[in-house]
Amino acid sequence: MPMRVGVACRRLMLASSSIFALIIGGSATSAFADSCDITRTGPGTAATVSNPSGATVNCINIQNGFTVTGAVSNAGGINANGTTAPTENGITIDNSSVGGGISNSGTITAANAGITVGTNQFVTNNANLSGGINNNGTITVTGAVTDFNIPAAGIQIINVVSASGTISNGGTIMGSAGGGAGGISLQQITTYTGDIVNSGTIVTGQNQSGISAGSISTFIGNVSNSGSITVGGAGYGIDLSVGALSGNVGNSGQITAPGGSACP
């Protein structure tokens, strides 16, 4: 059953079997009409892919079986204001592998997702992430939902078989007040290994959670907040719905949830 922290102090025990969304098997290569200034299309390999400090691009897209053995990083500016994928996302990892994690120390403004691994709620994506995701910069999401009616988020991993590494926010993730963007969202993953840590600031859009993990069969890691999470509408500070949790959930920071009193 789900554990939700941040609204009306509702705390429920996690069970060994819980709510799972139907994951329809298969994968698809991308056929995006719009393109990113930084695009890597497989087959192929690179040690790193980066947008350096002082440079501004519309988006970064790693797709169709490309392998990045090191990190994908942004230290400059990304303005992803497109209306379709991938130009509505700041950084997209689509059916490709990243071995050294993803980091943002610059600014990302996106219509849909700041950083997304996987792209489709209905078709399992072959994206493979090791090394986690780290945000020490600023991610601002202006939109509400994706092309497939998935809530937008600052950092998102969706419908992949597995992912590993700590997801940390020591910077700022901001969902627009008029939109419906969450902070950190992990959805429809068979196995996730790694912690989710917020020591920075997360502000969500209407009715979205600061940290959410849903329809994950096995979650091996801890979830902690020592920073500030402010929830718009009736969302939750921390919202977990996973089959098996091997780890702890803790809050030593501040969770503000207008829909109800925040848990300590």
HELIX and SHEET records of a PDB file:
SHEET    1   A 9 MET A   3  VAL A   5  0                                        
SHEET    2   A 9 ILE A 238  SER A 246 -1                                        
SHEET    3   A 9 ILE A 211  ILE A 220  1                                        
SHEET    4   A 9 GLY A 182  THR A 193  1                                        
SHEET    5   A 9 ALA A 153  SER A 164  1                                        
SHEET    6   A 9 ALA A 113  VAL A 117  1                                        
SHEET    7   A 9 ASN A  89  ASP A  94  1                                        
SHEET    8   A 9 ILE A  60  GLN A  63  1                                        
SHEET    9   A 9 ILE A  38  THR A  41  1                                        
SHEET    1   B 4 GLY A  44  ALA A  46  0                                        
SHEET    2   B 4 PHE A  66  VAL A  68  1                                        
SHEET    3   B 4 SER A  97  VAL A  98  1                                        
SHEET    4   B 4 ASN A 128  LEU A 129  1                                        
SHEET    1   C 8 VAL A  49  ASN A  51  0                                        
SHEET    2   C 8 VAL A  72  ASN A  74  1                                        
SHEET    3   C 8 ILE A 102  ASN A 104  1                                        
SHEET    4   C 8 ILE A 133  ASN A 135  1                                        
SHEET    5   C 8 ILE A 167  ASN A 169  1                                        
SHEET    6   C 8 ILE A 196  ASN A 198  1                                        
SHEET    7   C 8 VAL A 223  ASN A 225  1                                        
SHEET    8   C 8 VAL A 249  ASN A 251  1                                        
SHEET    1   D 8 THR A  56  VAL A  57  0                                        
SHEET    2   D 8 GLY A  77  ALA A  80  1                                        
SHEET    3   D 8 THR A 107  ALA A 110  1                                        
SHEET    4   D 8 THR A 138  VAL A 141  1                                        
SHEET    5   D 8 THR A 172  GLY A 175  1                                        
SHEET    6   D 8 THR A 201  GLN A 206  1                                        
SHEET    7   D 8 SER A 228  GLY A 232  1                                        
SHEET    8   D 8 GLN A 254  THR A 256  1                                        
END                                                                             
